[in-house]
Amino acid sequence: MKNTEIKGLTPTELKEKIGSEKENLRKIKFAHQISSIENPMKIKEARKLVARLKTELTVKESKK
């Protein structure tokens, strides 16, 4: 997900997306612990996406 797409989301949509991405990250980590996943960089990418979403949510909530 690109930053321009993230900036276009409303705070409610951001909260929903954060929840779903956190769940996705948890599943990826769990799969990696059981047996090594094909591309371990997916963990890093998912973690960074959650951070970008949280940052944008903080920015939008501080503008209120």
Backbone as a ProteinNet text record, in pm:
[ID]
protein_1_A
[PRIMARY]
MKNTEIKGLTPTELKEKIGSEKENLRKIKFAHQISSIENPMKIKEARKLVARLKTELTVKESKK
[TERTIARY]
84.8	0	89.6	63.2	146.6	100.9	191.1	160.8	44.7	31.8	-79.8	-213.2	-215.1	-337.1	-367.6	-264.3	-282.7	-337.8	-286.3	-330.2	-474.6	-524.9	-662.7	-765.1	-720.9	-812.9	-860.7	-983.2	-1037.1	-983.5	-993.1	-945.6	-1013.1	-1140.7	-1210.2	-1154.1	-1133	-1075.8	-933.8	-858.1	-721.7	-722.7	-814.4	-823.4	-856.3	-948.4	-984.4	-865.7	-795.7	-681.2	-568.4	-546.8	-443.6	-475.9	-601.5	-642.6	-619.2	-656.9	-640.1	-492.5	-412.5	-270	-195.6	-238.5	-177.7	-206.4	-328.8	-365.7	-282.3	-265.2	-183.8	-38.5	15.5	152	164.7	65.1	67.1	68.4	-12	-17.3	115.3	176.7	304.5	411.6	416.2	515.3	495	369.1	338.7	382.5	352.6	392.1	544.3	613.3	759.2	819.8	754.2	804.8	786.6	676	649.8	745.9	748.1	843.1	879.9	1001.7	1051.9	967.2	923.6	845.4	939.3	881.7	962.5	1034.8	964.9	1024.3	1012.9	1116.3	1109	1102	1127.4	1116.2	971	876.2	734.8	704.7	776.7	757	794.3	908.1	955.7	860.3	814.5	723.1	591.3	539.3	412.4	427	539	563.2	571.6	638.2	651.2	517	433.6	301.9	217.5	220.9	146.1	196.7	326.1	383.6	339.5	338.2	294.1	147	65.3	-77	-97.3	-23.8	-35.8	9.8	115.7	166.6	62.5	3	-98.3	-220.7	-259.3	-372.7	-342.1	-221.6	-181.5	-186	-139	-139.3	-282.7	-371.2	-509.6	-583.5	-554.3	-621.1	-569.4	-444.6	-390	-441	-488.7	-541.3	-681.1	-748.8	-885.9	-893.3
-116.8	0	123.5	213.9	333	442.2	535.6	644	729.1	748.5	828.8	759.7	627.4	553.4	562.7	558.1	565.8	702.5	807.9	942.9	967.9	892.2	908.3	839.2	761.1	689.1	777	751.5	821.8	755.3	823.9	762.4	627.6	615.3	488.7	379	410.9	313.4	275.4	373.4	346	247.3	267.1	177.2	35	22.4	-109.9	-174.1	-96	-146.3	-187.4	-109.2	-143.4	-278.2	-297.6	-424.9	-542.4	-527.3	-637.7	-663.3	-559	-575.7	-634.8	-599.6	-660.5	-809.9	-846.5	-988.1	-1060.2	-996.6	-1052.9	-1072	-972.6	-981.3	-1095.7	-1110.7	-1218.6	-1354.9	-1368.4	-1494.4	-1523.8	-1421.4	-1439.7	-1482.6	-1417.4	-1452.5	-1596.3	-1633.7	-1768.6	-1871.4	-1845.1	-1936.4	-1947	-1838.1	-1837.7	-1917.6	-1915.1	-1991.5	-2141	-2179.1	-2321.3	-2377.2	-2314.2	-2352.7	-2226.1	-2215.6	-2095.5	-2059.3	-1932.7	-1889.9	-1860.6	-1860	-1845	-1710.6	-1604.5	-1471.8	-1405.7	-1415.7	-1357.8	-1204.9	-1141	-994.6	-949	-1041.5	-1006.8	-962	-1016.8	-976.8	-830.1	-792.6	-655	-559.3	-597.7	-513.6	-494.3	-601.3	-593.3	-504.6	-518.1	-437.2	-288.4	-258.9	-120	-62.2	-145.4	-98.9	-62.3	-144.4	-113.7	17.5	38.1	161.8	283.1	270.6	382.8	415.1	310.9	331.8	400.4	357	417.6	563	590.8	727.7	818.2	773.2	854.3	873.7	773.1	785.1	889.8	890.7	989	1129.2	1144.8	1275.7	1325.2	1238.1	1278.6	1308.4	1233.3	1258.1	1385.9	1422.7	1544.5	1669.5	1654.8	1770.1	1809.8	1722.5	1752.1	1866.8
0	0	0	-90.7	-104.7	-8.8	18.5	111.4	63.4	-67.3	-118	-90.2	-98	-66.8	82.5	164.7	309.9	348.2	287.1	320.3	279.6	184.7	140.1	228.6	324.9	412.4	527.4	573.6	689.1	816.3	929.9	1055.1	1086.4	1057	1080.8	991.8	864.6	771.4	813.8	864.2	910.4	1026.3	1121.7	1236.6	1192.2	1097.4	1046.2	975	894.5	818.8	913.7	1020.4	1118.6	1181.9	1218.3	1278.4	1185.9	1059.8	966	935.1	925.5	898	1017.6	1139.3	1258	1260.9	1225.2	1219.5	1113.5	999.1	891.6	938.1	1007.5	1059.2	1158.9	1245.5	1343.8	1274.9	1169.9	1095.8	1025.8	967.7	899.2	998.6	1114.5	1216.1	1264	1284.9	1331	1227.7	1100.6	992.9	984.5	1010.1	1003.8	1119.5	1234.6	1348.8	1328.9	1267.3	1244.4	1140.4	1026.1	921.7	846.2	810.4	745.6	623.2	618.1	502.2	385.6	266.4	145	141.6	178.6	173.8	311.4	394.1	528.6	530.3	418.3	411.5	423	405	419.7	562	659.2	798.6	814.8	761.1	770.4	698.8	580.7	504.1	577.6	636.5	709	832.5	902.8	1021.7	985.1	875	831.6	786.8	723.6	681.5	803.1	905.7	1028.5	1087.6	1088.3	1142.1	1060.9	928.4	844.2	869	883.6	910.5	1045.7	1146.5	1279.1	1277.6	1203.9	1194.1	1130.4	1022.6	953.8	1042.5	1117.7	1209.6	1315.8	1369.2	1469.3	1411.4	1289.4	1224	1205.5	1158.5	1134.7	1265.3	1370.9	1498.4	1565.6	1539.6	1599.4	1528.3	1405.6	1330.9	1375.7	1448.5	1491	1585.7
[MASK]
++++++++++++++++++++++++++++++++++++++++++++++++++++++++++++++++

